[in-house]
Amino acid sequence: MLKSSRVRLNSFAGNWSQKGAWVSCRSMKPLEPRGRQEATSNGSPFGRLLKDWRGRRGLSQLGLAVAARTTQRHLSFIESGRAVPSRDMVLRLGATLSLPLRQQNALLLAAGYAPAWKERDLSTPDLAVVNSALDYMLAQHEPYHSSSTAAGTCSEPTGAH
């Protein structure tokens, strides 16, 4: 704790304008940490999501940072909420983690940016050709019709003797 003593300011450092100026230590406020907020202790929504995906991929902060061409310190600051990533950095991290486009859009939204890719429903008329091609491919992968026993094992396909 500061005592209530009087301190003479250094005139050579230019800390005072009048000759013989005195300042009380009691009037000085303790410095508060800059840039710290209560929300940063838990990290930002983007930081939590990035940390989750990094854990799923089995990467350390250093491993992801090297692969994404950034520093481990910057990545740590992003995950903790002390730094805000640029849109380019969010897309670079998503690509480095090999995330699907839908998940990259989720990262962008969590960081406060608009999604990069549009999502459309396959039932729209302009995607009818794509929808029919997908139906055809899925139909070709259907298994043989077989009868199953009570134990859940499959027997020979019907019609095969």
Secondary structure as a PSIPRED ss2 file (coil, helix, strand):
# PSIPRED VFORMAT (PSIPRED V4.0)

   1 M C   1.000  0.000  0.000
   2 L C   1.000  0.000  0.000
   3 K C   1.000  0.000  0.000
   4 S C   1.000  0.000  0.000
   5 S C   1.000  0.000  0.000
   6 R E   0.000  0.000  1.000
   7 V E   0.000  0.000  1.000
   8 R E   0.000  0.000  1.000
   9 L C   1.000  0.000  0.000
  10 N C   1.000  0.000  0.000
  11 S C   1.000  0.000  0.000
  12 F C   1.000  0.000  0.000
  13 A C   1.000  0.000  0.000
  14 G C   1.000  0.000  0.000
  15 N C   1.000  0.000  0.000
  16 W C   1.000  0.000  0.000
  17 S C   1.000  0.000  0.000
  18 Q C   1.000  0.000  0.000
  19 K C   1.000  0.000  0.000
  20 G C   1.000  0.000  0.000
  21 A C   1.000  0.000  0.000
  22 W E   0.000  0.000  1.000
  23 V E   0.000  0.000  1.000
  24 S E   0.000  0.000  1.000
  25 C H   0.000  1.000  0.000
  26 R H   0.000  1.000  0.000
  27 S H   0.000  1.000  0.000
  28 M C   1.000  0.000  0.000
  29 K C   1.000  0.000  0.000
  30 P C   1.000  0.000  0.000
  31 L C   1.000  0.000  0.000
  32 E C   1.000  0.000  0.000
  33 P C   1.000  0.000  0.000
  34 R C   1.000  0.000  0.000
  35 G C   1.000  0.000  0.000
  36 R C   1.000  0.000  0.000
  37 Q C   1.000  0.000  0.000
  38 E H   0.000  1.000  0.000
  39 A H   0.000  1.000  0.000
  40 T H   0.000  1.000  0.000
  41 S H   0.000  1.000  0.000
  42 N C   1.000  0.000  0.000
  43 G C   1.000  0.000  0.000
  44 S C   1.000  0.000  0.000
  45 P H   0.000  1.000  0.000
  46 F H   0.000  1.000  0.000
  47 G H   0.000  1.000  0.000
  48 R H   0.000  1.000  0.000
  49 L H   0.000  1.000  0.000
  50 L H   0.000  1.000  0.000
  51 K H   0.000  1.000  0.000
  52 D H   0.000  1.000  0.000
  53 W H   0.000  1.000  0.000
  54 R H   0.000  1.000  0.000
  55 G H   0.000  1.000  0.000
  56 R H   0.000  1.000  0.000
  57 R C   1.000  0.000  0.000
  58 G C   1.000  0.000  0.000
  59 L C   1.000  0.000  0.000
  60 S C   1.000  0.000  0.000
  61 Q H   0.000  1.000  0.000
  62 L H   0.000  1.000  0.000
  63 G H   0.000  1.000  0.000
  64 L H   0.000  1.000  0.000
  65 A H   0.000  1.000  0.000
  66 V H   0.000  1.000  0.000
  67 A H   0.000  1.000  0.000
  68 A C   1.000  0.000  0.000
  69 R C   1.000  0.000  0.000
  70 T C   1.000  0.000  0.000
  71 T C   1.000  0.000  0.000
  72 Q H   0.000  1.000  0.000
  73 R H   0.000  1.000  0.000
  74 H H   0.000  1.000  0.000
  75 L H   0.000  1.000  0.000
  76 S H   0.000  1.000  0.000
  77 F H   0.000  1.000  0.000
  78 I H   0.000  1.000  0.000
  79 E H   0.000  1.000  0.000
  80 S H   0.000  1.000  0.000
  81 G C   1.000  0.000  0.000
  82 R C   1.000  0.000  0.000
  83 A C   1.000  0.000  0.000
  84 V C   1.000  0.000  0.000
  85 P C   1.000  0.000  0.000
  86 S C   1.000  0.000  0.000
  87 R H   0.000  1.000  0.000
  88 D H   0.000  1.000  0.000
  89 M H   0.000  1.000  0.000
  90 V H   0.000  1.000  0.000
  91 L H   0.000  1.000  0.000
  92 R H   0.000  1.000  0.000
  93 L H   0.000  1.000  0.000
  94 G H   0.000  1.000  0.000
  95 A H   0.000  1.000  0.000
  96 T H   0.000  1.000  0.000
  97 L C   1.000  0.000  0.000
  98 S C   1.000  0.000  0.000
  99 L C   1.000  0.000  0.000
 100 P C   1.000  0.000  0.000
 101 L H   0.000  1.000  0.000
 102 R H   0.000  1.000  0.000
 103 Q H   0.000  1.000  0.000
 104 Q H   0.000  1.000  0.000
 105 N H   0.000  1.000  0.000
 106 A H   0.000  1.000  0.000
 107 L H   0.000  1.000  0.000
 108 L H   0.000  1.000  0.000
 109 L H   0.000  1.000  0.000
 110 A H   0.000  1.000  0.000
 111 A H   0.000  1.000  0.000
 112 G C   1.000  0.000  0.000
 113 Y C   1.000  0.000  0.000
 114 A C   1.000  0.000  0.000
 115 P C   1.000  0.000  0.000
 116 A C   1.000  0.000  0.000
 117 W C   1.000  0.000  0.000
 118 K C   1.000  0.000  0.000
 119 E C   1.000  0.000  0.000
 120 R C   1.000  0.000  0.000
 121 D C   1.000  0.000  0.000
 122 L C   1.000  0.000  0.000
 123 S C   1.000  0.000  0.000
 124 T C   1.000  0.000  0.000
 125 P H   0.000  1.000  0.000
 126 D H   0.000  1.000  0.000
 127 L H   0.000  1.000  0.000
 128 A H   0.000  1.000  0.000
 129 V H   0.000  1.000  0.000
 130 V H   0.000  1.000  0.000
 131 N H   0.000  1.000  0.000
 132 S H   0.000  1.000  0.000
 133 A H   0.000  1.000  0.000
 134 L H   0.000  1.000  0.000
 135 D H   0.000  1.000  0.000
 136 Y H   0.000  1.000  0.000
 137 M H   0.000  1.000  0.000
 138 L H   0.000  1.000  0.000
 139 A H   0.000  1.000  0.000
 140 Q H   0.000  1.000  0.000
 141 H C   1.000  0.000  0.000
 142 E C   1.000  0.000  0.000
 143 P C   1.000  0.000  0.000
 144 Y C   1.000  0.000  0.000
 145 H C   1.000  0.000  0.000
 146 S E   0.000  0.000  1.000
 147 S E   0.000  0.000  1.000
 148 S E   0.000  0.000  1.000
 149 T C   1.000  0.000  0.000
 150 A C   1.000  0.000  0.000
 151 A C   1.000  0.000  0.000
 152 G C   1.000  0.000  0.000
 153 T C   1.000  0.000  0.000
 154 C E   0.000  0.000  1.000
 155 S E   0.000  0.000  1.000
 156 E E   0.000  0.000  1.000
 157 P E   0.000  0.000  1.000
 158 T C   1.000  0.000  0.000
 159 G C   1.000  0.000  0.000
 160 A C   1.000  0.000  0.000
 161 H C   1.000  0.000  0.000
